């Protein structure tokens, strides 16, 4: 993954009001675009797609299925890395949405990233703490292990100095190689000062 502005800068932008999932994803993509432009040597051949429509899925035109972010490499067989994001809020966006058909289920069903063995889920934490949601999501994945085709959970996935609560889960898929899902939490809570 590429550093963008900084994690705190993206999080600061997302604190200004109660942003929706597409708002936060937009902030992240803008920051990545800025980083790519300012670091042409490091980002050479990489490009970003924000909310791209995907082929297949049985829906035409603007109704095609869309993942949140894809980072691609424009060389060789043009590999892609898929990101799906879900808000995490104690009353309006619970863990079941993150692990459900529109979240992790997109990867497990092979609707997204069917050609790849890794992808990422991003949790936009809007209430409680990152630690709370880390524990809640891990417990939900373990509890729903059968429905999620869970093979294993890896506790320690480390992106140096970036995301201290990283972890991953591996899931089998019918007729395809298993997929490892990296779980990333971003602090998108409103700042206390913004509430006054």
Steps between C-alpha positions, in 0.01 A plus 500: 500500500616853431514770763250772422495846657517335841247283672421787741443747213250270333335434836488878573313560173252226585430656843354825364143363508348154506620390158360204316699210364541654154613832652777335700604284205519818292735662755725194491508491120578873479788452744634202303474695173695787660766259623530336157545841334758614756697173488520408131800268537346297782156485337611442143259262322251502789154648463191535712135438423235643732164317505559329165224295336597134460428272208258214552267475795189494280425872527521743206617862477500711812358210701819292464662385823774730632780451745621806692865525394730310264872567474642361176842459347513591130759246391518128436167332569371820671439365852242673719446535874138538614378692805145487635404743777223506756403754765508375860248673724337358811143567381499548123789290367558190706752219455251290300520748209880470499494119496183468287435451129580863416822498704729200543246292310597682180844337520391161634237461226764611243280786381811713559866395458419158353843483331696595810594342831510822708269796554421746780204607708513851645289581805411869534461523879245771587410411860674327791873421467714323244578239766127440559434446129812287459374263770140513374594417141738222595236345724237531222732332247572214744132463592392494133795286388282250315301763305826685422684184384769588754823299478722703734550827684844658514526732797803707412520668162727800540516808279782683674378806692174511306226271624581341838186283515550325167397138463394267222267211437520234230186360335448216254300563182322248280715406203758773570808549710435623856503873564686676780307807618703771675297692758584870539326740740502878450397745772219702343331614823388860534740696713360616832568862402280467193203409718504830691 
